[in-house]
Amino acid sequence: MSPSRVRTGLTLLATLAAVLLPAHPAAAATPYTVPPTPGTLQTYNISAVYVAGVSSGAYMAEQLHVAYSGRIKGAALFAGGPYYCAQYNAARALNACGDNLWSTQLAGLQSYTSLWSGYGWIDPPSQLSGDPVYVFHGNNDGTVKKSVTDDLVRYYQHFGASVSYNSGTSAGHAWVSPYGSGGCTVTASPFVNDCGIDPQQAMFTKLYGSVSARNTGPLTGTLVRFDQNTFAVNGLAAGLSMGGYGFAYVPSSCASGQSCRLLVALHGCSQGYNAVGTAFVDRANLNQYADTNRTVVLYPQATASGVNPYGCWDWWGYLGYTNYPIKGGLQLESIMNMVRRLDG
């Protein structure tokens, strides 16, 4: 790649990051509880794997689901767009997959999916048929426009997934949770908003078919802090713009050997541990449902780097590799290494 193209790409990446998460005040200082010493990821009796994410985490969650649809059985996506929307192009990520100045080229994305399956780069998209998918978009989200999320819904429907779509709230660009510290309409750190609703109840009902009421009291499980370098495909998480530590919430029922599900939960830009502590881990309303629905929750962590100043997940190729949305993608495969450990 020529030096001029590199400079142009880096400028677009910085612009993309700034637009996807505009300047905001620092997160309020909150005494989040973090395990004092690192633990290790154990193997549990996992019956099924699901993914969830917001913003760049939604794009990464979808990449995981599409690449490994034979293993991952459903997805919950907040404020995202269709698979491979950026097409390894930062300008497209900015203008077609956040804003809607350009078309997402949805038909082309669907064609890539079928083509790549034939190469063995991703699982057959026929395995998406019937998978439960929950999609959320807020009416005050100016970061990822509604038409982009509409195309995410159409993408999944094209391959036969069963999609539930909540696009009727006034939420800003954020994960919405009853424990959110931000007002419903804002787009501001730590990007967990309270809209007076419980989307996770609808989300888990969609994914699981039925769901027990969340634990609104003290949690009974354990939050594990683990070394992500162990799972990074190159042995160095920082080189993949991933944090040194990730987290996993393990309910006591799962620790005791009962059959449990696994949910991989992916934060958005400027929402990882190095940016806002465990705000997403604590406030996403996932551990509360995990406690009463026998679910281990895995929280991989991205972090800021020179090519990724806002700590986004790689959904447009900022690591410089074209394989980012398929099997073997550096971050994608690192997360799957964590899944393999937990799932045995």
Secondary structure, DSSP 8 states (H G I E B T S, - for coil): --HHHHHHHHHHHHHHHHHHS--------------SS-B------EEEEEEEEETHHHHHHHHHHHHTTTTEEEEEEES---TT-S-S-HHHHHHTTTS-SS---HHHHHHHHHHHHHHTSS--GGGGTT-EEEEEEETT--SS-HHHHHHHHHHHHHTT-EEEEEEEE---SSEE-TT-SEETT---TT-EEE-SS-HHHHHHHHHHSS------S---SEEEEEEGGGTSTTS-GGGGTB-SEEEEEE-HHHHTT--EEEEEEE--TT-SHHHHTTHHHHHSS-HHHHHHTTEEEEE--B--BTTBTT----SS-TTS-TTTTSTT-HHHHHHHHHHHHHH-
